[in-house]
C-alpha cells in the first residue's frame, strides 16, 4: 500500500490545482509564464523551428517546477542550454548579429531567465526583457493585429510588475490587473501627446512594416513566378480616386520592365539611379487625367507601380523620384515602408516614337540554343508572302488571334516548364498564366524582328471599395507585353486578354482553391468571408492612414487647424514644450495631493487603536489586529469575545489569501461600536 499511496501522491502533484488554491508564488509564476508565451507567440512565424520547440519546452518545464514546488535547475544546466542555443542560432543564420539572429537569442534568453526566478531582482529582469521583446515585434510588422496583441502583453507584464510590488498577502489578479490598467491609462495622454507632436523626420521613423516584401513584384521573372505571387491575397495597393473611377481595362500598374532574357529568366535592364534616369522626351498624353491617392505597401523595390501613365513626379515624402526611359518611376532607394501619396495618370498616351533604331537592339536579343521550334515558326512566317512584309501591329494581331482560337488555357497551375518553355507553351501544353502568354508573345515578336519586352505590375482592382478605398491585391499581379513600331512608339499588347477577356475587362482573377475553413464558411454563407475580410481590412486601413502613416506634413496640418497661420518646426516645438510643461505641472500637483493622502488601511488601524485606547489597552502601530484580539481576550475575557472576533476578521481581510483591496467600512464601524459597548459594560472611564 505504501507504493500505491506514493504513486497517487505523485499523480496528484502533477495534476494542476484549482487556480484559487495555488500558493501565491506558483500562481504568480504561472501567470508570468502565460504572458511570456503570449508575447513570444507572434514570433513563431519568424523563429527557427528548434527555437520555438526549445522555448515551449523551457516554459512547460518551468510551469511544472512551479506546480510541484521543485527546485530550479543549476547554473551549469542553463549554461549548457544557452551554449546549445547560440550554436543553433549560428548554424541557422551564420551569424549571432542582425535582426533574425538577435530576436532568436532574445527569445531564448527570456525563456531561460524564467528558470532563474529566485528573487525579485530576477523577476524584474524578466519583466524588462519582456518589454524589450515586445518592441522587437514591430521590426517585423506594425499591423493593428500585432499592436493589439502587444497591448495585451504590456498589460500582462504591468500586472506581473504590480504583483511583484505587493509582497503582503495574496492580492488577486483582478486587483493587480485593474491597478496596472489605471496606471497605463494615466500615461496614455503623454503617449498620445508625444505621438502627435514629437517631430517625425523621414526616413528615421520609416521602420519597415514587415521583414519580408509584401509585394510579388520582382526584377526577375521565371515561368510560374507571377502565378505564385497571384495566389497571395494580401493587399498591395489602396486607391482613392478623385473623380470617376476608370474602367478595369485601363488599370495597368506599371512595375519592373523586363528586357533581358537568358532562356530561363527575364530581368530588368541595368539603369542608372535617379536623378540620372533618362525621361522619354516624346511622351504624349490624351484625354482626361485620373487623379488618385495611393497607399503602397512595402515592396523592397525602387520601382513604384503607378497607373500608366504618370508624367509628373508624385510627391513622396523622404524619397527622390525620377522617370526612366521605359516610363516607370523609380525611387532613389528601395521602399521598405508604407507610402501614401497623390498621383495623376493618363490612360491614353504614347511614347517612344522618336527612339533610334540602334537603341532598340536590346529588345531584339534572344539567347542561342533555346526554343528552336518557336524560332523556326518565326522564320516560316517571315518566308510566307502573306506575312513577309507585315508591320508590327499586324503581326501582333495575328499572334493574339492565334492565342484566342488555338485552344490555349489560362490557369493558375500550368505545371513546370522545362528548358524550351516557349516551345512547350506554343506547341505542346498550351496552358499558362499571364507570364507564360506575355513571355512567349515577346520571344516570338523578337524572332520576327520586332522590338518587344515584358512589363510586370498589377492589373485591375477589387470590384467594390473598402472604407472608400479600392484595393489591389497581390493576386492582381500581372505580366503583359509591349512592342515597338515606327510612328506609334511602344504599344501595349496583353495576350491574357485574348484568352481570358474577363480577367482584364472585369478584374475577374483566378483564385486558388479555398481552405477547409473558408470552404465551409462559403458553403454556409458565400458572402460571410468577404464581409468579414472587408470589415477587417477597413479597420486596418484606418490604422494605417491615421497611425502608421502619420507624417510631418500631417503634424503641420494639425497646427494649422489649431490656429497657427504658417506652421513650422518652431511652432511644433513650442506647442510640444508647452503641453509637456502643463502635464508636468498637473503631475506635480497630483503628487503633492497624493503625498498628503492617508493609506485607508493605515486610517483603519488608527481608528482601531483609538477604540482600544478608550478601553485602556495599549496598541502599537506595528501590531496587527490578531495581536490586539488576544490582548482584548486577556483583559476582558468572555465579555470581549465579540470585539476580539471582529478584530480577527479585520486581520483576515488584510493579510489572508482572500485579502480585500480596501478596508470594509461597516466592519470598522462595528469594531468601534463593540468597543463602546464593552467600555460601558466594563465601566472603563
N, C-alpha and C positions, 0 to 999 in steps of 0.2 A: 504493500500500500504506500510505502514511502516513495517509491519510484513513481507511482501513479500520481501522487499528490504533487511531487516536484514537477512532473510533466504538465499537470493542469496549471500550476503556478507560472510555468514558463510560457504556456499558451496565453494565459491571462495577461502576462506582461507585454505580449506582442499585440494584443487587441487594443485598438485605440480607446481610450477612456472618453467618457462624456466630457464635452468641451468645458462645461462649467465646473467639473470636478477635478480638472487637472491642476497640479501645482502651478503657481504663477510663473515660475521660471520656465517650465515646459510650455505653458500656454503662450507666453511672450516669444519664446524661441520659435515655436511652430508658426506663429503669425508672421514673424520676420522672414522665415524661410518661404512662406507663401508669397510675400511681397517681392522677395528676390526672384522667385520663379516667374512671377508675373512680369517683372521688369526684363528678365532675360528672354522671355517667350518671343517677342517680335524679332529678336536677333537670330532666331533659328534658321531663317532663310539665308543668312549671310555666313553663319558659322560652319566650320567643317563638321562632318557627322561625328567624329571622335570627340570633339569639344562638347557637342550637345549631349552625347551619352555620358561623358565624364561629369558634366555639370549636374545632370539629373541624378546620377549615382551618388555624388557627394551630398546633394541636398537631401535625398532619401536616407542616406546613411546618418546625416546629422539629425533628421527627424526621428529616426529610430533611437538614437542616443538620448534625445530629449524625452521620449516616451518611456524608455526603460531606465532613465537616470543612470546610464552607464558612463564611465569615464571617457574623456575625449582622447583621441589618439596622440601619440607622442610627436615631438618635433621632427624626428627623422622620417616618419611616415609622410608628413606634409612636404618635407624637402624632396623626398623621392617622387611624390606625385607631381610636384611643381617642376622638377627636372624633366620628368617624362613629358609633361605638357609643353614645356619650352622646346624640347626636341621635336615633338609632333608639329608644333607651330612652325618651326624652321623647315621641317620636311614639307609642310603644306604650302608655305608661301615663299620659301627660300630666303627668308629674312625674318628678323624679330621686330623690324621697324615698319612704319606705314600704317594705314588705316585698318586693313583687314587683320594683319598680324597683331596690331595693338589692341583692337577690340577683342580679339580672341583671348589674349592674355589677361585683359581686364576681367572678362567673364570668368576665367579660370581662377584668378586671384580672389574675386568676390566669393565664389563657391568655397574655395579652400579656407578663406578667412572665417567662415561660419564654424569651422572645426576648431577655432581658437577663441570661442566666446567664453572666456573665463572671468572677465572683469568688464566694468562699464567702459573702460578705455577701448577694449576690443570691439564692443558694440558700437561706439562712436565711429571707429574706423570703418565698420561695415556700413553704417548709415551714410557717411560722406562718400564712400566708394560707390554706394548705390546711386547717390545723386549724380556722380560723375558718369556712371553707366547710363543714366537717363539721357544725359547730353549726347552720348555717342549715337543714340538712335537718330538724331537729326542730321548726322553726317550721311545717312542713307536715305531718309525720307522725312519731309516736313508736312506730310498729309494730315488731314483732320483726324483720321482714324488713329494714327500714331500719336498725335498730340493728345487725344482723349485717353489713350491707354497710358501715356506717361503722366497725365494729370492724376490718374488713379494711383500710379506708382509713387508720385510725390506725396499724395495724401497718406498712403500706407507708411512710407518712411517717416513722415512727420508724426504719425500716430505712434510708431515704434520709438521715436525720439522722445515724445511726451511720456510714454510709459517708462523710459529709462530715467526720467527726472521725477518719477513718483515712486520712491523706494518703500513707502509705508503701505501696508495692507495689500489688497488685491483689487486695484481700481479696474473697472470694467473696460472692455474695448470700446464700448459705446461712449463712455465718458472721454477717453483719450482721443478717439476719432473726432468727436464733436469739438474738443478743445483745439485740435490741430486744424480743423476746418475753419474755426473762428480766427485762428492766427493767420491762416493763409488769406482769408477774406480781408483782414486788416491790412495785409501787404499788397493786396490786389490793386488799390488805387495808385500806389507808387509804381508798380509794374506797368500798369496801363499808361501812366504819365511818361515813363521812360520810353515805352514803345512808340508813343505818338510823337514825342518832341525830341528825343535824342537824335542827333544828326546821323543820317543814313547816307554813307558815301559808297557809291558803286566803284569797283566790284567788291569792296570789303564785306558788304552784307550779302553778297551773292553766294551763299553756301549752296553747293549742289543739292538739288531736290532729291536725287537718287544716286546711288553709287553706280548704277548702270544706265545706259541710254534708254530713254523711254520711246524712242522712235525706231522704226525698222529701216529707215533710210541709211545708205552707206555709199561710200565712194567706190565700192566694189560690188559687182553683181554676177552671180552664177545662176545657171538654170535651177530654179527652185527656191532661190533665196527670197524673192519677193513673196512667193506663196507661203513661206514660213512666217514672214512678218505679217501677212494678211490674216493669219489665224489668231493674232493678238487683238483683243477687243479694247485695249487701253486707249485713252484719249490722247491724241497727238496735238490737236489744234482746236481752239474755240474761236468762233467768229460772231461778231455782232455787226450787221450791215446797217449803214446809214442811208436808207432808201430801199428801193425794191431789191428783193433777193434774186440774184442771177439764176439762170437756168442751170440744171445739173451739168449739162454738156459743156458749159462754159467754165466750170470749176476745176481747172487744172492747176495744181500747186507745184510749181517747178522746183525740183530739188537738184541733186547732182546730175550733171550731163556726162554721160559715159561715151568716150570716143575711141579708146584704145582696147583692142580685142586680141587676146593671145591664143584663141582657140577654145579656152575654157572659161575665162573670166573677162568681164568688161570693167574697165577702170576709167576714172575721171582723168582728163588731161592735166598735165602739170601747168599751173597758172601762178603768176606772181601774187603775193599777198596784197591786199588793199593798203594804200590807195594807188597801187601801180597797175591795177586791172584796166584793161582797155575797154571802155564802154563803146558799143556799136554807135557809129555816127549817123546811121540811116534808119533808126527806129522810128516808125511812123504809127501813130495811133488813130483810130477812127471810132466814132460813136460815143455813147455815154460812158462815163467813168463809173467804176464800182468803188465806193468808199466804205471802209470797214475797219473795225478794231479786231486785232488778232492777239490771242493769248497762246503762246507757243511753249510747249513742254520742252524740257532739256533734251537735246539731240546729239551732243558730242560732235557735231559737225560745224563748220563755219559757213555752210550754205543754208540760207533761210528759205524754206519752202513757201514762197509767196504766190498768190494768184497771178497767172500770166495776164497782162504784162505790166510790171511796175517800172515806170520811167523816172520817178522822183524818189530819192532816198528816204525811206522811213526813218523817223527819229526814234532810235533805240538807245535809251539811257545807258551810258557806260561802254558803248561799242562804236566803232567806226565802220561804216558800211560802204561798199562800192560795187558797181555793176561790172560783171565780167563780160567778155566778148561772146559768151554763149547765153546771155540775157538773164543769168541767175545773179542774185545778190549774195555777197559774201561778207562776213564779219571779219574783223582783224584777228580774231581768235575763236576757237571752238566755243560753243554755247553750252555751258554746264548748269544753267539756271533757267527758271521760267521767265519768259519775256512777255511784256504786254506793250503794244504799240499800235499806231494807226498807219494805214497804207491806202494807196489809190491805185487801182488796176484798170486796164483796158482790155476787155476780152477780144476785141478786134484790133489786130496790129499786124505789122510786117516789119522784117528787118533782115539784114544780110544781103540785100540786093547788090551792094557795092563791093562785096568781098572779091578779092582777086583769086583767080583760079588756083594759083600756086599755094595760097593759104588754105585751100581745101583738101590738100593731098592727104592729110592725116585722117580725113573722113572717108578715104577710099582704101585704106590699108587693110589687108586680110592676111592672116598668118598662113604660111605654106604647110601642106600636109594635113589639112583639116577640111572636112566636108566636101569631098571630091564630087559627089553627085549634085550638090547644090551649084557648084561652080560649073559643072557640065551643063546643067539646066540653063544657067545664065548664058553660057556660050551658045546653046541652041536657040535661045530667044533672040540673041543678037544676030544669029545667022538667018533667022526667019525673015523674009522680006516684009512681012506684016508688022514686025516689031523692031526691025533693024535700026530704024531712024526715029523710033518713038521717043518723045520727050519724057522728062522725069514724072510729070503728073500722069501721063498715060500709063507708064509702067507701074506706078503706084496703084492706080485704079485697077489695073489688071491683076496685080497680086492680091489686093483686097477682095476682088470678086472671086478669085481662086479660093481664098480662105472661106468666103461666105458660102460657096457652093461645093467645096471639096470634101465635106464630111468631117471637118475639124471640130474638136470639142473643147469647150472652156471648162476647166476643172481645177480644184484646189489640190488634187492628189494625182498628178500626171505620172508619178513614178520617177525613178532615177534614170537620167540620160547618161550616155557614155561619151567617148572621145569625139565622135562625129554627131554631136547633139542636133545641129541644124539639119543634117541629112535625115536623122531619125524622125525629127518633127515633120519635115515636109513630106517624106515618102513612106514612112513606116507607121508610126504611132498616131500622129495627128491629134494628140492630146497635149494640152498645155495650159499654163496660167499666163498672165499678161506678159511676163518676161520672156516666155518661150515664143509668143507671137511677135513681140517687138524685136527681139534679138534676131530671129530668123528672117524677119522682114528686112532689117538693116543689112544683114550679111548678103542677102540676095540683091538688094539695091546696090550695094558696093560692087558686087560681082558684075552687075550690069553697067557699071561705070558712073553711078550716081552717088555723089557725096551724101552720106547718111550717118546718123548717130542715135544712140538710145538716150532717152530722158527718163529719169525716175522722179518720183514725188508722190503726191496723193491726187485722187480724183473723186469728186463728189463729197457730199455731207450727209449726215443723218437727215431723214425726211422732216422731222419735227424738232423745233428748237427746245432746249432745256434751259429754263430760267432766262429766256431771252437770247441765248447763245446757240448757234448751230455748231454741231460737233463733228469734227473729222477724227476718225479713229485710225488706229494702226491698220485695221482691216481694210482701210481705203488706200493702202499702199499700192502704187500702180507704176507700170512702165509703159511708155509709148515711144514712137519713133518720130524723127524729123529728117526730111531730105531737102536737098538744095536744088533749086533750078534758077536759071538766069531770069532777071526782072522780077521774079516773085520772092527770091531770097529763101529763107528757111520756112518750110511748110510742115505743119503738124500732120501726122498720119497715125491713127490709132487702130492697129489691127484687131484689138479686142472688140471694138465697136462693130466690126464686120461679123464676128461670130456670136457676140453677146451684146446686142444693142441696148438692152435694158440696164446693163452694168453702167453704161455711160450716160444714157438719156434719163434714167430714173434712179440712179445710185443704188440699184439692187445688187448688192455684193454677195458673193458666195460666202456661206458661213459654215464653219466646221460643225460636226455633229455635237449636239448638247450633251453635257454630262448627265449622270443619273439623276441628280437632284434637280437640275434645270429641266430635264426632260419630264420628270414627274410633275413639276410645277406647271410646265407648259400644258400637260395633259389636263390638269385641273382648271387652269385659267391662263390662256395664252398671253394675256396682257399683263399678268401679275409681275413676271420677271422684269419686263420692260418698264413698268410703272415704278417698281422698287429701285431699279437701276437709275432711272431718270431723277427720282427724288434724292438719292444719294449723290449723284453727280451734280445736281443743282446746289446741294449743300456744300459739296467740295468746291464748286466754282466760286461761291461767295467767300469761302475761307481763302481761296487762292487770291481773289481780287482784293479783299479788304485786309487781309493779314499778311500773307506771304509776298504779295506784290506791292505792299505799302512802300512808297519810294519818297525820295527827297522832294520831287515835284508835288506830290500829294501833301507833304508837310507844308510846303509854301502855300498851296491852295487852302489848306486849313487856316493858316494865319490870315489870309485874305478874308475868309469868312468871319474871322474873329475881329475884323476891323482894321488890320494893317494894310495900308494902301499899297505899299511897294515892299512886300515881304522879302527878306533876305536872311542870310546866316545870322547876322547880328540880332535881328528881331527874334529869331528862333532861340538863340542863346539867352536873350533877356527873359523871354517867356518861360523857358525851362528853369533858369535860376530862380525866377520869382515864384514859380509853382513849387519847386523843391523847398524854398525857404518857408513858404506858407505851410507846407506839410510838416516841415521840421518844427515850426512854432507850435502847430497843433499837437504834434507828438510830444513836445516838451511839456505842454500844458497837461496833457493826459498823464504823463509820467509823474508830474507834480501831484496831481489829484490822486493817482493810484498809490503814491507813496504814503499818503495820509489816510488811506483806507485801512480798515482793520480786517484781518482774516476772520471769516464768520466762525470758524472753529475756535479761534482764539477768543472771540467775543463770547461764544457759548461757555468756554471754560471760565472766563472771568465772571459770568453770571453764576456759574456753579460755585465758584469759590466764595462769592458774596453770600450766597444762600447758606453755605456751610459755616462761614464766619458768623452768621447770625445765630447759629446753633452752638457757637463756641468751639468749633472744630477748626484746626489749622489746615490749610490746603496750599501746598507749594505749587508754583506754576508748572513744574515739570512732572507733577504727579498725575497719572491717568485716572479716569473715573472709577476703574475697578479697584484701585487702591483706596480711593475715598469711600467706596461702598463698604470695604472691610472696616474702615475706621468708624463708619456710622453704626455697623452691627456691634462693634466692640463697645461703643459708647452708649447706645440706646437699646440694644437687644431686640426683642421681637417688635417693639414699637417702631423701630426704624427700618423694618424689613421692606416696606413699600418703597421708601426712598432709596434703599440700597439696590433693590431690583431695578429701579428706574436708572440709577447710575450705571449699573452693569449693562443695561440696554443701550445707553448712550455710548458706552465703551465699544460695544459690538458695532454700532453704526459707524464708529470712527476707524476701528482697527481690524475688523473681521474681514473674511473673504468677500462678503457682500456689503462692504462699506458704501455709504452714501456719498454723493457728490457734495451735498451741503447738509448742515445740521437740520434735524427735524424740530421745527419751532414749537410744535404742540408738545413734544416730549420735554423740551427745555422749560416750557411754562408749567408742565405738570410737576417737574422736579422742584420748581420754586414754590408751587402750591403745597407739595408734600412737606417741604422744609418749614413752611409757615405753620402747617397743621401740627407737625412734630414739635415745633417750638412752643405752641400753645399747650400741647399735651404734656410736655416735659417741664413746662414752666420756666423755660430759658428766657432770661431777660437780655 
